[in-house]
Amino acid sequence: MSNIRVRFAPSPTGPLHIGGVRTALYNYLYAKKHGGTFILRIEDTDQTRYIPGAEQYIIDSLNWLGLTPEEGLGMGGNYGPYRQSERKAIYAGYAQELIDKGLAYYAFDTAEELDAKRAESENDSFKYGPATRLSLKNSLSVSAEETAKYIASGEYTIRLLIPADQKIEIEDEIRGLVTFDSNELDDKIMLKGDGMPTYHLANIVDDHLMEITHVIRGEEWLSSTAHHVLLYDYFGWHAPKFAHLPLILKPTGQGKLSKRDGAKFGFPVFPLDWQDEEGKFPGFKEAGFLPEPLLNFLSLLGWSPGNDLEVMTLNDMVEHFYLDKIVKSGARFDFEKAQWFNQQYIIQMPATEIAAMICPQAEALGYTTDTDKLTHCALMMKERVATLPQILVDAAFLFEKPKTFDKETWTKKYKPENKDHFIQLAQVIENTGSDAKEHLDFVVKDYINSNGLKMGEVMPILRLALTGTMQGPDLFDTMSFLGKKESATRIIDALNNI
């Protein structure tokens, strides 16, 4: 395939949700797979719901994730502007074309009048469409004089004229043949009273003018696609191919994942931190996730490469990506799986790279920022954590004396009659000639064997004295990191204070 052009077209009505990230990812993968163009367009026609800062948040999120568009807002291109509010004059002309063709009409109903109609209907089933339009206030039902009067006042919207008794068919790349009954559709507004287009008109006009070949978007837009196909037909344009993605579901599998689920279940649902009137919502970046494993995790929520491959780079995803391998059913969001992917990437990272990334956190905590020390810490901890900030949290004992101890295990393992041995062992450790892990390993085990002690009654006590817990990296790696003097001091302190 040649000249593939796809777009990610979010609305700046809030932060970029993780479901939106997956949509952007699939568009990006498809474009890269076929040597096409990935475009960013901002659909801000709904000015009443516009949230300041949301547009920049979308751009910042895509940049952090590495899903950088080749064309669009902030990138330039030959099809701009790429912000819909700057294309207002374009849409008015196309709305007028529909009017002139008799495929749209002026509607003069007030919001209150329409609310009253909905209230009168059974189960809120009112539709402004083929069965009701002639009983409502519009240019099809009132006189030419009244129509001219309403138009002159500017108090009107333009609605799409839906034909009665027609089957509208869509061949979806994921769902196959989808059929709609036109009698079930409403005459959607194309142009609002403020002169701004609705999503439906702006979306179709922009996709046509920007030569979009494939529309890859969430399944919530599937029900509107019948209107979009009609619009393409009304304008005499060739429609792009459509692919409607499955929902990302709550961890319970019941219902669509929302930002409130993050607060409820204790995990991020946005790529970056976001704050609004409802509070502060954590982002995956600030929670210690790397962008590539996050994308790896999201890619598999609804898609499979068709083999046992799980851990993939972005290039791997591009290589294996096909639309026909996306499933129709919703995919459950599993945060533990997201952590697992992040962990796999951390394990594969060079320790020096991890050290550089955790250095600001170390400085904020008042820990050493020595590169060698942080690299040593990363080597010891990277297979034990799921996120980068967790390294310094779990390894706090490497930088400061433990504040708490596992006293239950100490009570089980510690024998008061061995106290003198621990004092002597601390002296041996402090006076030995090297801080090297292998040397300390030899010195401690030689003392244990030479004095007829058992490993099981000495090693746990040493670990608890040094770290406060039975969890953690190799004991002698820890001792080497702390140094022989600090290790000896902690042993004596534990003997005197626990």
PyMOL commands that set and color helices and strands:
alter all, ss='L'
color gray80, all
select helices_A, chain A and resi 18-33+47-49+54-65+84-100+111-120+122-124+133-135+144-153+182-184+199-209+219-235+259-265+291-299+314-320+323-325+335-348+351-365+371-381+389-394+396-398+407-413+416-431+437-450+455-467+475-482+484-497
alter helices_A, ss='H'
color red, helices_A
select strands_A, chain A and resi 5-8+37-40+71-72+104-107+157-160+167-172+176-181+189-191+214-218+241-245+248-249+274-276+279-281+331-332
alter strands_A, ss='S'
color yellow, strands_A
deselect
rebuild
show_as cartoon
